[in-house]
Amino acid sequence: MAVTGDETETGSTVKLIGSSSIHPLAMAHTSTLISQKPLEDVTQKREQRLIKNREAARECRRKKKEYVKCLENRVAVLENQNKTLIEELRAMKDIYRHKNE
């Protein structure tokens, strides 16, 4: 068999220099692994995004609950203050009425 510049001969087999030495079935398996790798990355990134989203939603609900509780406390304080001011106004009106009589 004749040997060209891109080939070397060893025994009865010819090997092309610079060509892939991987078997075609191994190439198919490798390409399947390579195509699965991005799919696994996408799946993993999606899972991470979902986990972060759940945590963010949980934190948002916690903050909202805390905010509503704070508002409820403020309403209670303002209602008590309003009640006190109304009683004080009544008392002053009574005093004023009694002075004018």
ChimeraX commands (.cxc) that place a marker at each C-alpha (Angstrom):
marker #1 position 0.00,0.00,0.00 radius 0.5
marker #1 position 1.33,3.46,-0.85 radius 0.5
marker #1 position 1.90,5.97,1.90 radius 0.5
marker #1 position 1.11,9.63,1.33 radius 0.5
marker #1 position 2.20,12.58,3.49 radius 0.5
marker #1 position -0.96,12.38,5.63 radius 0.5
marker #1 position -0.79,8.67,6.29 radius 0.5
marker #1 position 1.48,6.29,8.17 radius 0.5
marker #1 position 1.55,2.55,7.72 radius 0.5
marker #1 position 1.92,0.21,10.68 radius 0.5
marker #1 position 1.73,-3.45,9.85 radius 0.5
marker #1 position -1.38,-4.06,7.75 radius 0.5
marker #1 position -3.40,-1.06,8.99 radius 0.5
marker #1 position -3.27,2.48,7.76 radius 0.5
marker #1 position -3.86,5.35,10.15 radius 0.5
marker #1 position -4.58,8.84,8.93 radius 0.5
marker #1 position -2.69,11.47,10.89 radius 0.5
marker #1 position -4.92,14.24,12.17 radius 0.5
marker #1 position -8.09,12.18,11.77 radius 0.5
marker #1 position -10.19,11.13,14.72 radius 0.5
marker #1 position -9.14,7.82,16.20 radius 0.5
marker #1 position -12.49,7.38,17.95 radius 0.5
marker #1 position -14.73,4.57,16.78 radius 0.5
marker #1 position -17.97,5.73,15.05 radius 0.5
marker #1 position -20.16,4.16,17.76 radius 0.5
marker #1 position -18.08,5.86,20.43 radius 0.5
marker #1 position -18.48,9.13,18.50 radius 0.5
marker #1 position -22.27,8.69,18.50 radius 0.5
marker #1 position -22.22,8.01,22.24 radius 0.5
marker #1 position -19.95,11.02,22.84 radius 0.5
marker #1 position -22.19,13.31,20.80 radius 0.5
marker #1 position -25.19,12.03,22.77 radius 0.5
marker #1 position -23.37,12.84,26.02 radius 0.5
marker #1 position -22.42,16.26,24.66 radius 0.5
marker #1 position -26.02,16.96,23.64 radius 0.5
marker #1 position -27.29,15.74,27.03 radius 0.5
marker #1 position -24.84,17.95,28.90 radius 0.5
marker #1 position -26.53,21.24,27.90 radius 0.5
marker #1 position -29.90,19.65,28.65 radius 0.5
marker #1 position -28.67,18.70,32.11 radius 0.5
marker #1 position -27.30,22.23,32.56 radius 0.5
marker #1 position -30.64,23.73,31.52 radius 0.5
marker #1 position -32.49,21.40,33.87 radius 0.5
marker #1 position -30.13,22.17,36.73 radius 0.5
marker #1 position -30.36,25.91,36.10 radius 0.5
marker #1 position -34.16,25.66,36.03 radius 0.5
marker #1 position -34.18,23.77,39.32 radius 0.5
marker #1 position -31.89,26.37,40.89 radius 0.5
marker #1 position -34.12,29.16,39.58 radius 0.5
marker #1 position -37.23,27.46,40.98 radius 0.5
marker #1 position -35.56,27.00,44.37 radius 0.5
marker #1 position -34.49,30.66,44.47 radius 0.5
marker #1 position -37.98,31.71,43.39 radius 0.5
marker #1 position -39.59,29.66,46.18 radius 0.5
marker #1 position -37.24,31.19,48.74 radius 0.5
marker #1 position -37.91,34.70,47.43 radius 0.5
marker #1 position -41.67,34.08,47.51 radius 0.5
marker #1 position -41.43,32.76,51.09 radius 0.5
marker #1 position -39.43,35.81,52.13 radius 0.5
marker #1 position -41.92,38.12,50.38 radius 0.5
marker #1 position -44.84,36.49,52.20 radius 0.5
marker #1 position -42.98,36.80,55.51 radius 0.5
marker #1 position -42.28,40.49,54.94 radius 0.5
marker #1 position -45.88,41.13,53.90 radius 0.5
marker #1 position -47.15,39.37,57.02 radius 0.5
marker #1 position -44.82,41.46,59.17 radius 0.5
marker #1 position -45.95,44.66,57.39 radius 0.5
marker #1 position -49.65,43.82,57.87 radius 0.5
marker #1 position -49.02,43.03,61.55 radius 0.5
marker #1 position -47.27,46.39,61.95 radius 0.5
marker #1 position -50.22,48.15,60.28 radius 0.5
marker #1 position -52.68,46.33,62.53 radius 0.5
marker #1 position -50.72,47.45,65.61 radius 0.5
marker #1 position -50.67,51.01,64.32 radius 0.5
marker #1 position -54.45,50.90,63.74 radius 0.5
marker #1 position -54.97,49.67,67.32 radius 0.5
marker #1 position -52.79,52.47,68.73 radius 0.5
marker #1 position -54.53,55.12,66.61 radius 0.5
marker #1 position -57.99,53.80,67.57 radius 0.5
marker #1 position -57.07,54.04,71.27 radius 0.5
marker #1 position -55.67,57.50,70.74 radius 0.5
marker #1 position -58.82,58.53,68.86 radius 0.5
marker #1 position -61.01,57.14,71.65 radius 0.5
marker #1 position -59.01,59.04,74.26 radius 0.5
marker #1 position -59.24,62.28,72.25 radius 0.5
marker #1 position -63.01,61.87,71.78 radius 0.5
marker #1 position -63.45,61.37,75.56 radius 0.5
marker #1 position -61.27,64.41,76.24 radius 0.5
marker #1 position -63.33,66.49,73.77 radius 0.5
marker #1 position -66.58,65.42,75.48 radius 0.5
marker #1 position -65.17,66.34,78.86 radius 0.5
marker #1 position -64.13,69.77,77.60 radius 0.5
marker #1 position -67.53,70.33,75.97 radius 0.5
marker #1 position -69.21,69.45,79.30 radius 0.5
marker #1 position -66.96,71.90,81.16 radius 0.5
marker #1 position -67.69,74.62,78.60 radius 0.5
marker #1 position -71.46,74.01,78.79 radius 0.5
marker #1 position -71.43,74.18,82.59 radius 0.5
marker #1 position -69.48,77.48,82.53 radius 0.5
marker #1 position -71.97,79.08,80.13 radius 0.5
marker #1 position -75.04,78.07,82.18 radius 0.5
marker link #1:1,2 radius 0.2
marker link #1:2,3 radius 0.2
marker link #1:3,4 radius 0.2
marker link #1:4,5 radius 0.2
marker link #1:5,6 radius 0.2
marker link #1:6,7 radius 0.2
marker link #1:7,8 radius 0.2
marker link #1:8,9 radius 0.2
marker link #1:9,10 radius 0.2
marker link #1:10,11 radius 0.2
marker link #1:11,12 radius 0.2
marker link #1:12,13 radius 0.2
marker link #1:13,14 radius 0.2
marker link #1:14,15 radius 0.2
marker link #1:15,16 radius 0.2
marker link #1:16,17 radius 0.2
marker link #1:17,18 radius 0.2
marker link #1:18,19 radius 0.2
marker link #1:19,20 radius 0.2
marker link #1:20,21 radius 0.2
marker link #1:21,22 radius 0.2
marker link #1:22,23 radius 0.2
marker link #1:23,24 radius 0.2
marker link #1:24,25 radius 0.2
marker link #1:25,26 radius 0.2
marker link #1:26,27 radius 0.2
marker link #1:27,28 radius 0.2
marker link #1:28,29 radius 0.2
marker link #1:29,30 radius 0.2
marker link #1:30,31 radius 0.2
marker link #1:31,32 radius 0.2
marker link #1:32,33 radius 0.2
marker link #1:33,34 radius 0.2
marker link #1:34,35 radius 0.2
marker link #1:35,36 radius 0.2
marker link #1:36,37 radius 0.2
marker link #1:37,38 radius 0.2
marker link #1:38,39 radius 0.2
marker link #1:39,40 radius 0.2
marker link #1:40,41 radius 0.2
marker link #1:41,42 radius 0.2
marker link #1:42,43 radius 0.2
marker link #1:43,44 radius 0.2
marker link #1:44,45 radius 0.2
marker link #1:45,46 radius 0.2
marker link #1:46,47 radius 0.2
marker link #1:47,48 radius 0.2
marker link #1:48,49 radius 0.2
marker link #1:49,50 radius 0.2
marker link #1:50,51 radius 0.2
marker link #1:51,52 radius 0.2
marker link #1:52,53 radius 0.2
marker link #1:53,54 radius 0.2
marker link #1:54,55 radius 0.2
marker link #1:55,56 radius 0.2
marker link #1:56,57 radius 0.2
marker link #1:57,58 radius 0.2
marker link #1:58,59 radius 0.2
marker link #1:59,60 radius 0.2
marker link #1:60,61 radius 0.2
marker link #1:61,62 radius 0.2
marker link #1:62,63 radius 0.2
marker link #1:63,64 radius 0.2
marker link #1:64,65 radius 0.2
marker link #1:65,66 radius 0.2
marker link #1:66,67 radius 0.2
marker link #1:67,68 radius 0.2
marker link #1:68,69 radius 0.2
marker link #1:69,70 radius 0.2
marker link #1:70,71 radius 0.2
marker link #1:71,72 radius 0.2
marker link #1:72,73 radius 0.2
marker link #1:73,74 radius 0.2
marker link #1:74,75 radius 0.2
marker link #1:75,76 radius 0.2
marker link #1:76,77 radius 0.2
marker link #1:77,78 radius 0.2
marker link #1:78,79 radius 0.2
marker link #1:79,80 radius 0.2
marker link #1:80,81 radius 0.2
marker link #1:81,82 radius 0.2
marker link #1:82,83 radius 0.2
marker link #1:83,84 radius 0.2
marker link #1:84,85 radius 0.2
marker link #1:85,86 radius 0.2
marker link #1:86,87 radius 0.2
marker link #1:87,88 radius 0.2
marker link #1:88,89 radius 0.2
marker link #1:89,90 radius 0.2
marker link #1:90,91 radius 0.2
marker link #1:91,92 radius 0.2
marker link #1:92,93 radius 0.2
marker link #1:93,94 radius 0.2
marker link #1:94,95 radius 0.2
marker link #1:95,96 radius 0.2
marker link #1:96,97 radius 0.2
marker link #1:97,98 radius 0.2
marker link #1:98,99 radius 0.2
marker link #1:99,100 radius 0.2
marker link #1:100,101 radius 0.2
view
